[in-house]
Amino acid sequence: MDLILVSHITILMFLVITALVAIFLEDLLASVIVYSAYSFCMCLTYLILRSADIAMTEAAIGAGLTTILFVAALAKTSRREEDKE
């Protein structure tokens, strides 16, 4: 197998892992950070598929702007702590 195929399979496995971790994390900030990693992996996937315009859009909007908006929204909310006894 050539290097491109191996790297693509590795990135796709990382995509599945980051998607599942982002869903099952209880901390919202950590989930947003993992979602940003997911979006960056999608950007790499588009680059491997030789779609540079979509990769740049995914990097700018998905990994950049969306993450900033999610973090700003989380900063405006308060955390609800449960009492653990």
OpenMM code with the backbone's topology and positions (N, CA, C; nanometers):
from openmm import Vec3, app, unit

residues = "MET ASP LEU ILE LEU VAL SER HIS ILE THR ILE LEU MET PHE LEU VAL ILE THR ALA LEU VAL ALA ILE PHE LEU GLU ASP LEU LEU ALA SER VAL ILE VAL TYR SER ALA TYR SER PHE CYS MET CYS LEU THR TYR LEU ILE LEU ARG SER ALA ASP ILE ALA MET THR GLU ALA ALA ILE GLY ALA GLY LEU THR THR ILE LEU PHE VAL ALA ALA LEU ALA LYS THR SER ARG ARG GLU GLU ASP LYS GLU".split()
positions = [
    Vec3(0.0863, -0.1189, 0.0000),
    Vec3(0.0000, 0.0000, 0.0000),
    Vec3(0.0896, 0.1235, 0.0000),
    Vec3(0.0458, 0.2234, -0.0693),
    Vec3(0.1276, 0.3427, -0.0744),
    Vec3(0.0994, 0.4337, 0.0453),
    Vec3(0.1817, 0.5338, 0.0608),
    Vec3(0.1776, 0.6206, 0.1777),
    Vec3(0.0490, 0.7028, 0.1841),
    Vec3(-0.0030, 0.7439, 0.0705),
    Vec3(-0.1262, 0.8236, 0.0680),
    Vec3(-0.2434, 0.7428, 0.1235),
    Vec3(-0.2546, 0.6189, 0.0838),
    Vec3(-0.3646, 0.5350, 0.1313),
    Vec3(-0.3532, 0.5080, 0.2809),
    Vec3(-0.2325, 0.4817, 0.3266),
    Vec3(-0.2128, 0.4560, 0.4693),
    Vec3(-0.2452, 0.5811, 0.5512),
    Vec3(-0.2011, 0.6972, 0.5051),
    Vec3(-0.2303, 0.8208, 0.5781),
    Vec3(-0.3795, 0.8519, 0.5761),
    Vec3(-0.4449, 0.8232, 0.4650),
    Vec3(-0.5887, 0.8486, 0.4574),
    Vec3(-0.6655, 0.7563, 0.5526),
    Vec3(-0.6298, 0.6314, 0.5592),
    Vec3(-0.6963, 0.5383, 0.6504),
    Vec3(-0.6720, 0.5800, 0.7952),
    Vec3(-0.5502, 0.6239, 0.8263),
    Vec3(-0.5190, 0.6699, 0.9617),
    Vec3(-0.6016, 0.7920, 0.9993),
    Vec3(-0.6128, 0.8861, 0.9083),
    Vec3(-0.6913, 1.0070, 0.9356),
    Vec3(-0.8397, 0.9728, 0.9497),
    Vec3(-0.8895, 0.8815, 0.8682),
    Vec3(-1.0301, 0.8424, 0.8797),
    Vec3(-1.0587, 0.7713, 1.0116),
    Vec3(-0.9649, 0.6905, 1.0593),
    Vec3(-0.9832, 0.6272, 1.1901),
    Vec3(-0.9820, 0.7332, 1.3012),
    Vec3(-0.8924, 0.8309, 1.2884),
    Vec3(-0.8887, 0.9396, 1.3861),
    Vec3(-1.0170, 1.0216, 1.3813),
    Vec3(-1.0760, 1.0366, 1.2628),
    Vec3(-1.2041, 1.1066, 1.2499),
    Vec3(-1.3140, 1.0368, 1.3295),
    Vec3(-1.3225, 0.9071, 1.3161),
    Vec3(-1.4248, 0.8309, 1.3882),
    Vec3(-1.4021, 0.8409, 1.5393),
    Vec3(-1.2770, 0.8312, 1.5805),
    Vec3(-1.2465, 0.8384, 1.7234),
    Vec3(-1.2810, 0.9757, 1.7800),
    Vec3(-1.2414, 1.0829, 1.7091),
    Vec3(-1.2716, 1.2172, 1.7599),
    Vec3(-1.4212, 1.2450, 1.7602),
    Vec3(-1.4938, 1.1927, 1.6639),
    Vec3(-1.6389, 1.2126, 1.6631),
    Vec3(-1.7036, 1.1460, 1.7845),
    Vec3(-1.6620, 1.0245, 1.8137),
    Vec3(-1.7187, 0.9536, 1.9288),
    Vec3(-1.6788, 1.0189, 2.0607),
    Vec3(-1.5553, 1.0633, 2.0704),
    Vec3(-1.5112, 1.1293, 2.1932),
    Vec3(-1.5865, 1.2607, 2.2133),
    Vec3(-1.6059, 1.3372, 2.1066),
    Vec3(-1.6784, 1.4640, 2.1177),
    Vec3(-1.8225, 1.4426, 2.1619),
    Vec3(-1.8819, 1.3329, 2.1217),
    Vec3(-2.0199, 1.3044, 2.1607),
    Vec3(-2.0290, 1.2646, 2.3070),
    Vec3(-1.9365, 1.1816, 2.3537),
    Vec3(-1.9493, 1.1231, 2.4866),
    Vec3(-1.8806, 1.2014, 2.5980),
    Vec3(-1.8085, 1.3075, 2.5664),
    Vec3(-1.7475, 1.3885, 2.6713),
    Vec3(-1.8544, 1.4654, 2.7472),
    Vec3(-1.8377, 1.4772, 2.8771),
    Vec3(-1.9345, 1.5513, 2.9575),
    Vec3(-1.8984, 1.6990, 2.9678),
    Vec3(-1.7705, 1.7310, 2.9599),
    Vec3(-1.7270, 1.8700, 2.9665),
    Vec3(-1.7436, 1.9342, 2.8291),
    Vec3(-1.8194, 2.0428, 2.8238),
    Vec3(-1.8500, 2.1041, 2.6943),
    Vec3(-1.7277, 2.1680, 2.6299),
    Vec3(-1.6410, 2.2288, 2.7090),
    Vec3(-1.5220, 2.2905, 2.6521),
    Vec3(-1.4299, 2.1858, 2.5902),
    Vec3(-1.4126, 2.0748, 2.6583),
    Vec3(-1.3313, 1.9664, 2.6028),
    Vec3(-1.3949, 1.9116, 2.4759),
    Vec3(-1.5257, 1.9060, 2.4737),
    Vec3(-1.5956, 1.8581, 2.3542),
    Vec3(-1.5747, 1.9525, 2.2360),
    Vec3(-1.5745, 2.0817, 2.2622),
    Vec3(-1.5496, 2.1797, 2.1555),
    Vec3(-1.4072, 2.1656, 2.1024),
    Vec3(-1.3113, 2.1422, 2.1907),
    Vec3(-1.1728, 2.1258, 2.1476),
    Vec3(-1.1572, 2.0004, 2.0629),
    Vec3(-1.2224, 1.8922, 2.1022),
    Vec3(-1.2156, 1.7686, 2.0238),
    Vec3(-1.2871, 1.7880, 1.8890),
    Vec3(-1.3961, 1.8649, 1.8898),
    Vec3(-1.4652, 1.8951, 1.7638),
    Vec3(-1.3744, 1.9742, 1.6694),
    Vec3(-1.2924, 2.0614, 1.7256),
    Vec3(-1.1975, 2.1365, 1.6434),
    Vec3(-1.0951, 2.0426, 1.5800),
    Vec3(-1.0506, 1.9433, 1.6555),
    Vec3(-0.9580, 1.8433, 1.6003),
    Vec3(-1.0267, 1.7623, 1.4903),
    Vec3(-1.1546, 1.7308, 1.5109),
    Vec3(-1.2324, 1.6602, 1.4084),
    Vec3(-1.2380, 1.7423, 1.2792),
    Vec3(-1.2642, 1.8705, 1.2945),
    Vec3(-1.2742, 1.9561, 1.1772),
    Vec3(-1.1397, 1.9679, 1.1056),
    Vec3(-1.0312, 1.9714, 1.1820),
    Vec3(-0.8986, 1.9755, 1.1197),
    Vec3(-0.8696, 1.8467, 1.0437),
    Vec3(-0.9139, 1.7342, 1.0976),
    Vec3(-0.8966, 1.6064, 1.0266),
    Vec3(-0.9781, 1.6040, 0.8977),
    Vec3(-1.0956, 1.6645, 0.9009),
    Vec3(-1.1740, 1.6746, 0.7773),
    Vec3(-1.1002, 1.7591, 0.6747),
    Vec3(-1.0338, 1.8627, 0.7218),
    Vec3(-0.9540, 1.9462, 0.6324),
    Vec3(-0.8436, 1.8640, 0.5670),
    Vec3(-0.7759, 1.7805, 0.6467),
    Vec3(-0.6717, 1.6940, 0.5903),
    Vec3(-0.7292, 1.5926, 0.4926),
    Vec3(-0.8473, 1.5423, 0.5217),
    Vec3(-0.9123, 1.4480, 0.4304),
    Vec3(-0.9412, 1.5134, 0.2960),
    Vec3(-0.9900, 1.6371, 0.2992),
    Vec3(-1.0163, 1.7071, 0.1736),
    Vec3(-0.8870, 1.7350, 0.0970),
    Vec3(-0.7785, 1.7613, 0.1694),
    Vec3(-0.6505, 1.7812, 0.1011),
    Vec3(-0.6027, 1.6532, 0.0336),
    Vec3(-0.6191, 1.5399, 0.1011),
    Vec3(-0.5789, 1.4123, 0.0413),
    Vec3(-0.6622, 1.3832, -0.0826),
    Vec3(-0.7894, 1.4224, -0.0797),
    Vec3(-0.8769, 1.4023, -0.1944),
    Vec3(-0.8574, 1.5083, -0.3034),
    Vec3(-0.7564, 1.5938, -0.2841),
    Vec3(-0.7185, 1.6979, -0.3798),
    Vec3(-0.8292, 1.7993, -0.4055),
    Vec3(-0.8939, 1.8376, -0.2982),
    Vec3(-0.9958, 1.9412, -0.3048),
    Vec3(-0.9523, 2.0557, -0.2137),
    Vec3(-0.8565, 2.1320, -0.2618),
    Vec3(-0.7930, 2.2344, -0.1790),
    Vec3(-0.8889, 2.3471, -0.1407),
    Vec3(-0.9812, 2.3818, -0.2288),
    Vec3(-1.0733, 2.4910, -0.1962),
    Vec3(-1.1656, 2.4536, -0.0803),
    Vec3(-1.2143, 2.3326, -0.0787),
    Vec3(-1.2999, 2.2872, 0.0309),
    Vec3(-1.2178, 2.2699, 0.1580),
    Vec3(-1.0936, 2.2271, 0.1454),
    Vec3(-1.0067, 2.2122, 0.2617),
    Vec3(-0.9802, 2.3471, 0.3277),
    Vec3(-0.9559, 2.4497, 0.2484),
    Vec3(-0.9330, 2.5829, 0.3055),
    Vec3(-1.0594, 2.6366, 0.3707),
    Vec3(-1.1744, 2.6111, 0.3109),
    Vec3(-1.3007, 2.6547, 0.3705),
    Vec3(-1.3267, 2.5816, 0.5005),
    Vec3(-1.3009, 2.4525, 0.5048),
    Vec3(-1.3201, 2.3747, 0.6271),
    Vec3(-1.2260, 2.4220, 0.7369),
    Vec3(-1.1030, 2.4553, 0.7009),
    Vec3(-1.0081, 2.5038, 0.8005),
    Vec3(-1.0506, 2.6393, 0.8558),
    Vec3(-1.0968, 2.7263, 0.7678),
    Vec3(-1.1350, 2.8608, 0.8122),
    Vec3(-1.2656, 2.8606, 0.8902),
    Vec3(-1.3664, 2.7944, 0.8378),
    Vec3(-1.4983, 2.7970, 0.9008),
    Vec3(-1.5097, 2.6905, 1.0084),
    Vec3(-1.4781, 2.5673, 0.9755),
    Vec3(-1.4981, 2.4564, 1.0689),
    Vec3(-1.4049, 2.4607, 1.1879),
    Vec3(-1.2749, 2.4641, 1.1616),
    Vec3(-1.1788, 2.4599, 1.2715),
    Vec3(-1.1583, 2.5971, 1.3339),
    Vec3(-1.1781, 2.7018, 1.2586),
    Vec3(-1.1510, 2.8357, 1.3102),
    Vec3(-1.2714, 2.9058, 1.3682),
    Vec3(-1.3590, 2.9489, 1.2822),
    Vec3(-1.4705, 3.0339, 1.3241),
    Vec3(-1.5697, 2.9616, 1.4142),
    Vec3(-1.6047, 2.8399, 1.3808),
    Vec3(-1.7011, 2.7653, 1.4619),
    Vec3(-1.6475, 2.7395, 1.6014),
    Vec3(-1.5199, 2.7072, 1.6123),
    Vec3(-1.4610, 2.6847, 1.7440),
    Vec3(-1.4613, 2.8121, 1.8267),
    Vec3(-1.4291, 2.9240, 1.7657),
    Vec3(-1.4312, 3.0517, 1.8369),
    Vec3(-1.5723, 3.0849, 1.8838),
    Vec3(-1.6717, 3.0623, 1.7989),
    Vec3(-1.8097, 3.0909, 1.8380),
    Vec3(-1.8571, 2.9995, 1.9504),
    Vec3(-1.8211, 2.8708, 1.9443),
    Vec3(-1.8589, 2.7789, 2.0524),
    Vec3(-1.7932, 2.8166, 2.1843),
    Vec3(-1.6653, 2.8516, 2.1812),
    Vec3(-1.5957, 2.8904, 2.3044),
    Vec3(-1.6539, 3.0205, 2.3590),
    Vec3(-1.6874, 3.1151, 2.2729),
    Vec3(-1.7486, 3.2403, 2.3181),
    Vec3(-1.8852, 3.2144, 2.3801),
    Vec3(-1.9624, 3.1250, 2.3217),
    Vec3(-2.0931, 3.0911, 2.3794),
    Vec3(-2.0767, 3.0220, 2.5139),
    Vec3(-1.9764, 2.9360, 2.5272),
    Vec3(-1.9517, 2.8697, 2.6555),
    Vec3(-1.9041, 2.9688, 2.7611),
    Vec3(-1.8295, 3.0707, 2.7194),
    Vec3(-1.7814, 3.1712, 2.8140),
    Vec3(-1.8973, 3.2548, 2.8698),
    Vec3(-2.0026, 3.2699, 2.7931),
    Vec3(-2.1175, 3.3488, 2.8379),
    Vec3(-2.2137, 3.2698, 2.9255),
    Vec3(-2.1966, 3.1401, 2.9325),
    Vec3(-2.2846, 3.0587, 3.0160),
    Vec3(-2.2128, 3.0223, 3.1448),
    Vec3(-2.2888, 2.9789, 3.2419),
    Vec3(-2.2282, 2.9373, 3.3688),
    Vec3(-2.2297, 2.7855, 3.3765),
    Vec3(-2.1336, 2.7323, 3.4493),
    Vec3(-2.1263, 2.5875, 3.4661),
    Vec3(-2.2196, 2.5452, 3.5765),
    Vec3(-2.2815, 2.4334, 3.5554),
    Vec3(-2.3702, 2.3757, 3.6579),
    Vec3(-2.2968, 2.2592, 3.7197),
    Vec3(-2.2558, 2.2777, 3.8431),
    Vec3(-2.1829, 2.1729, 3.9148),
    Vec3(-2.2806, 2.0907, 3.9984),
    Vec3(-2.2675, 1.9617, 3.9879),
    Vec3(-2.3502, 1.8732, 4.0678),
    Vec3(-2.2750, 1.8382, 4.1951),
    Vec3(-2.3467, 1.8284, 4.3058),
    Vec3(-2.2850, 1.7911, 4.4311),
    Vec3(-2.2532, 1.6432, 4.4286),
    Vec3(-2.1281, 1.6121, 4.4519),
    Vec3(-2.0869, 1.4721, 4.4548),
    Vec3(-2.0533, 1.4357, 4.5984),
    Vec3(-2.1223, 1.3415, 4.6517),
    Vec3(-2.1004, 1.3017, 4.7913),
    Vec3(-2.0438, 1.1635, 4.7999),
] * unit.nanometer
topology = app.Topology()
chain = topology.addChain("A")
for resn in residues:
    res = topology.addResidue(resn, chain)
    for name in ("N", "CA", "C"):
        topology.addAtom(name, app.Element.getBySymbol(name[0]), res)
